[in-house]
Amino acid sequence: MRETPRAEPPQPRPHRAEAHTAGASGSGTPHRSDGRPPHTPRGARQPDPLGRPGTTPPVPGRPALFSALVALAVVTWQVLVHGPLARLDERVSRSLVDTVPRWAGELASDLGNLTVALPVLAAAMAYAVRRGRRADALFAGLAMAAVPLLVVPLKEWTARPGPLEPWAQGYYPSGHTATAMVAYFGAAYLVSRRLVPVAAVLTAVTGTGLILRGFHWPLDVLASLCLGFLVLGVSSSCRRRSSG
């Protein structure tokens, strides 16, 4: 009786084993024969000066910045011609003023005072400088300095009267709101991105307090939010380009 030949065990193929080693060129990357970075945003991100990957603030894209610019232009136009949006704004404001205790509105609006917002930003800038991020601190300071340079000419150009002081002018846009937004968001970017929600809350509280107390119309606050977004976006873009 003939014996059936035993099956030979499969032999490893040298060329297949080499294909699955750590790169044909010794790059140390499994399943990849060259040293190219992966095609994902995470692989392309560069660490910040402290070595932590992905800690630079997000830069708003051009569509977002363009949308903010268009919104600011439309609101400014409506205020100048006293259009339907401005008239609706005034009706809404009259229904909201003094719906909360005045001390609450004043306390909230005080968050946009220079004596409150600037020390917060200054402390964050000092922290950033101490950690070796002088360029970031510089751009945050320049963004804050740009606020009055943009707000004051708009106030003089529009000459909008206030909700409780129709004889006074220069209420559009809200300088307190722009100051709060640029200062608190700038401080959050310098210290930790985990503080961005806190900056958003402080900015929202400031604008709400200004409206409820009757210090500003709602469109004044909305325009300042658009303006602050533009300032922060341009500052972030310049910061990224300078560090790149």
Rosetta blueprint (number, residue, H / E / L):
1 M L
2 R L
3 E L
4 T L
5 P L
6 R L
7 A L
8 E L
9 P L
10 P L
11 Q L
12 P L
13 R L
14 P H
15 H H
16 R H
17 A H
18 E H
19 A H
20 H L
21 T L
22 A L
23 G L
24 A L
25 S L
26 G L
27 S L
28 G L
29 T L
30 P L
31 H L
32 R L
33 S L
34 D L
35 G L
36 R L
37 P L
38 P L
39 H L
40 T L
41 P H
42 R H
43 G H
44 A H
45 R L
46 Q L
47 P E
48 D L
49 P L
50 L L
51 G L
52 R L
53 P E
54 G L
55 T L
56 T L
57 P L
58 P L
59 V L
60 P L
61 G L
62 R H
63 P H
64 A H
65 L H
66 F H
67 S H
68 A H
69 L H
70 V H
71 A H
72 L H
73 A H
74 V H
75 V H
76 T H
77 W H
78 Q H
79 V H
80 L H
81 V H
82 H L
83 G L
84 P H
85 L H
86 A H
87 R H
88 L H
89 D H
90 E H
91 R H
92 V H
93 S H
94 R H
95 S H
96 L H
97 V L
98 D L
99 T L
100 V L
101 P L
102 R H
103 W H
104 A H
105 G H
106 E H
107 L H
108 A H
109 S H
110 D H
111 L H
112 G H
113 N L
114 L H
115 T H
116 V H
117 A H
118 L H
119 P H
120 V H
121 L H
122 A H
123 A H
124 A H
125 M H
126 A H
127 Y H
128 A H
129 V H
130 R H
131 R L
132 G L
133 R L
134 R H
135 A H
136 D H
137 A H
138 L H
139 F H
140 A H
141 G H
142 L H
143 A H
144 M H
145 A H
146 A H
147 V H
148 P H
149 L H
150 L H
151 V H
152 V H
153 P H
154 L H
155 K H
156 E H
157 W H
158 T H
159 A L
160 R L
161 P E
162 G L
163 P L
164 L L
165 E L
166 P L
167 W L
168 A L
169 Q E
170 G L
171 Y L
172 Y L
173 P L
174 S L
175 G H
176 H H
177 T H
178 A H
179 T H
180 A H
181 M H
182 V H
183 A H
184 Y H
185 F H
186 G H
187 A H
188 A H
189 Y H
190 L H
191 V H
192 S L
193 R H
194 R H
195 L H
196 V H
197 P H
198 V H
199 A H
200 A H
201 V H
202 L H
203 T H
204 A H
205 V H
206 T H
207 G H
208 T H
209 G H
210 L H
211 I H
212 L H
213 R H
214 G L
215 F L
216 H L
217 W L
218 P H
219 L H
220 D H
221 V H
222 L H
223 A H
224 S H
225 L H
226 C H
227 L H
228 G H
229 F H
230 L H
231 V H
232 L H
233 G H
234 V H
235 S H
236 S H
237 S H
238 C H
239 R H
240 R H
241 R H
242 S H
243 S H
244 G L
